[in-house]
Amino acid sequence: MRIDLHTHSTASDGTQSPTELVAEARAARIGMIALTDHDTTAGWEEAVGAAVQHGVRLVRGIEISCSRDHRSIHLLGYLPNPDDPRLVIELARARDSRVTRMDRMIERMAADGIPVSVEEVRAQVAPGATLGRPHLADALVANGVVTDRDEAFRDLLHDRSRYYVGHYAPDPTAAIRLVRGAGGVPVLAHPFAMRGATVSDELVAELAAAGLAGIEAHHRDHEPADVERAVRLAQRHDLVVTGSSDYHGAGKLNRLGERTTEPREWSRIVEQSSGVKVVEP
């Protein structure tokens, strides 16, 4: 069975609805897919119905945006209880912070004469979705400022851009405790992707001691040496090794199922979970 444990829908910054995402997974002959939208579980209910309809096993998850020393770190949480009070509060805080952050980024662009408004950005966001930079990128594309999301992030929206504004993000150790407390299983997402400073071996050791369960080794943004490093760290700290597409629909070049997780590694994740169950068609 092919297992893709990292995908996004219009509930955050993907371009396909949860239903469309699951249908595409079926067409791509992927037996199990994880929906891991940024800081939200809003897409879960729709995805469950689609999974039953299309005969795809669904792993309900989230991708929590974390930060340490102004470095962005992403944590995947698989099968947590979405009603856990502490998790609900933390995710809401992160989403609210994204709204005020977006207002400030747009203000900075407007001061330089870049034609984009708050209303135009909001028009790119599906109802209830987590607001993010990809939606600002889509508004810039619509206004003819850039040709696509890749150009927007390369030239205007990267972490070192004059227009960049940070948002609230918990420390990764706190996020690990939140996921574990909700019965979920925390896995470090694409730790060596060149999106700024990468994660150090020392931080991986610290996170493992705090309860980290796995590391996403097989990812488009990892070079072969990065994959080897991730696998070596997983062996050192007894972590699960995962692989996934980080699929965003038309928002990125990533394709469903281009990286996958071995069933034996997935079994290790399930053994540690006590939140929600995998949706079986």
BALO-292791 format. One line per field, with one value per residue (C-alpha): x, y, z. Coordinates in steps of 0.02 Angstrom, whole numbers, plus 50000, padded with zeros to 5 digits. Example, Ala and Ser with C-alpha at 12.3 -4.5 7.8 and 13.67 -1.06 7.14 Angstrom:
X = c(50615;50684);
Y = c(49775;49947);
Z = c(50390;50357);
END
This chain:
X = c(50000;50064;50056;50072;50075;50083;49955;49860;49688;49594;49571;49745;49854;49814;49718;49601;49456;49472;49353;49456;49616;49551;49481;49651;49733;49616;49658;49844;49819;49871;49796;49818;49831;49856;49770;49887;49829;49919;49859;49682;49571;49436;49453;49433;49245;49235;49387;49308;49156;49267;49378;49230;49160;49323;49392;49547;49609;49620;49741;49677;49821;49885;50045;50088;50198;50329;50475;50641;50760;50662;50683;50528;50504;50354;50282;50160;50036;49947;49780;49759;49593;49533;49430;49576;49557;49740;49764;49608;49668;49843;49785;49661;49797;49909;49770;49722;49903;49912;49772;49858;50023;49946;49879;50055;50133;50005;50037;50223;50189;50067;50199;50310;50171;50139;49956;49872;49737;49672;49509;49601;49698;49542;49459;49589;49548;49416;49287;49362;49536;49698;49765;49944;50074;50018;49853;49948;50049;49889;49825;49989;49970;49791;49851;49991;50131;50207;50173;50152;50175;50356;50403;50307;50403;50569;50559;50438;50377;50530;50581;50716;50607;50577;50392;50402;50315;50319;50168;50141;50211;50243;50412;50426;50446;50281;50197;50259;50182;50018;50009;50053;49928;49792;49834;49925;50095;50220;50337;50462;50423;50558;50691;50829;50731;50820;50686;50800;50908;50891;50865;51024;51066;51065;50887;50829;50904;50814;50649;50670;50694;50536;50431;50458;50405;50474;50563;50508;50663;50599;50542;50563;50661;50790;50949;51014;51135;50990;50894;51045;51066;50882;50888;51046;50966;50811;50916;51012;50855;50738;50624;50501;50559;50424;50412;50278;50237;50190;50061;49974;49882;49927;50015;50179;50268;50251;50147;50044;50137;50307;50376;50293;50305;50341;50194;50306;50350;50167;50128;50247;50148;49980;50048;50084;49916;49766;49667;49559;49566;49615;49461;49433;49326);
Y = c(50000;50173;50295;50484;50568;50754;50846;51010;51065;51229;51222;51299;51336;51195;51229;51079;51047;50898;50803;50842;50795;50624;50591;50629;50512;50375;50412;50406;50234;50295;50182;50299;50487;50608;50777;50894;51072;51214;51244;51182;51028;51119;51001;50840;50818;50839;50728;50588;50582;50584;50445;50330;50372;50345;50198;50287;50267;50438;50493;50650;50764;50942;51036;51152;51302;51315;51432;51426;51576;51654;51494;51414;51231;51128;50985;50857;50788;50627;50567;50693;50724;50887;50930;50930;51099;51148;51101;51199;51355;51347;51322;51465;51579;51536;51567;51734;51790;51751;51876;52024;51974;51977;52152;52214;52129;52208;52378;52362;52317;52460;52582;52526;52541;52355;52338;52219;52244;52148;52116;52042;51924;51869;51832;51695;51608;51472;51495;51442;51412;51458;51620;51612;51686;51575;51670;51834;51756;51709;51888;51952;51831;51889;52069;52031;52073;51899;51750;51614;51569;51516;51689;51773;51677;51693;51882;51954;51833;51737;51744;51876;51991;52170;52128;51976;51983;51839;51767;51678;51503;51391;51318;51144;51060;51139;51083;50905;50904;50971;50836;50699;50768;50756;50574;50615;50569;50710;50698;50831;50894;50922;50975;51006;51097;51257;51378;51471;51397;51208;51104;51054;50879;50947;51010;50843;50760;50886;50857;50668;50683;50789;50655;50674;50513;50529;50627;50661;50604;50575;50743;50838;50976;50856;50817;50637;50690;50764;50600;50504;50626;50611;50421;50420;50534;50424;50272;50363;50421;50276;50385;50333;50374;50446;50504;50611;50730;50889;50909;51077;51049;51180;51283;51187;51069;50927;50780;50660;50502;50562;50513;50383;50301;50117;50021;49957;50136;50186;50043;50119;50282;50196;50102;50269;50352;50366;50509;50480;50324;50303;50320;50153;50153);
Z = c(50000;49953;50099;50080;50251;50210;50102;50105;50051;50035;50224;50227;50076;49955;49795;49802;49920;50038;49924;49769;49860;49913;49739;49663;49788;49729;49547;49590;49674;49845;49977;50126;50133;50278;50273;50368;50343;50431;50609;50574;50570;50470;50321;50418;50408;50220;50195;50298;50184;50030;50097;50125;49954;49859;49958;50025;50202;50285;50420;50505;50549;50563;50524;50667;50627;50765;50797;50890;50888;50745;50643;50567;50613;50559;50660;50589;50714;50665;50736;50878;50965;50884;51038;51158;51246;51248;51066;51014;51104;51032;50853;50868;50934;50787;50660;50737;50733;50547;50513;50596;50519;50345;50372;50413;50262;50147;50227;50191;50011;49989;50053;49909;49781;49758;49708;49829;49960;50111;50018;49869;49981;50075;49908;49884;50049;50061;50202;50367;50294;50381;50306;50244;50128;49983;49980;49969;49828;49738;49753;49681;49536;49506;49501;49378;49499;49481;49368;49500;49683;49657;49591;49732;49865;49777;49756;49884;50018;50077;50260;50229;50125;50183;50176;50287;50456;50579;50667;50832;50831;50983;51026;50949;51119;51175;51013;51039;51212;51141;51008;51132;51258;51124;51090;50928;50861;50822;50672;50619;50444;50311;50439;50312;50178;50128;50186;50303;50440;50446;50602;50694;50754;50931;50912;50844;50998;51110;51021;51031;51218;51227;51142;50955;50870;50694;50560;50382;50289;50113;50045;49881;49968;50040;49944;49955;50092;50190;50177;50240;50384;50432;50427;50531;50662;50664;50699;50835;50925;50882;50776;50641;50463;50351;50171;50090;49950;50047;49909;49885;49722;49592;49726;49713;49595;49721;49659;49761;49806;49743;49915;50025;50196;50221;50300;50440;50487;50481;50600;50727;50719;50744;50895;50981;50945;51061;50982;50830;50723;50542;50432;50346;50187);
END
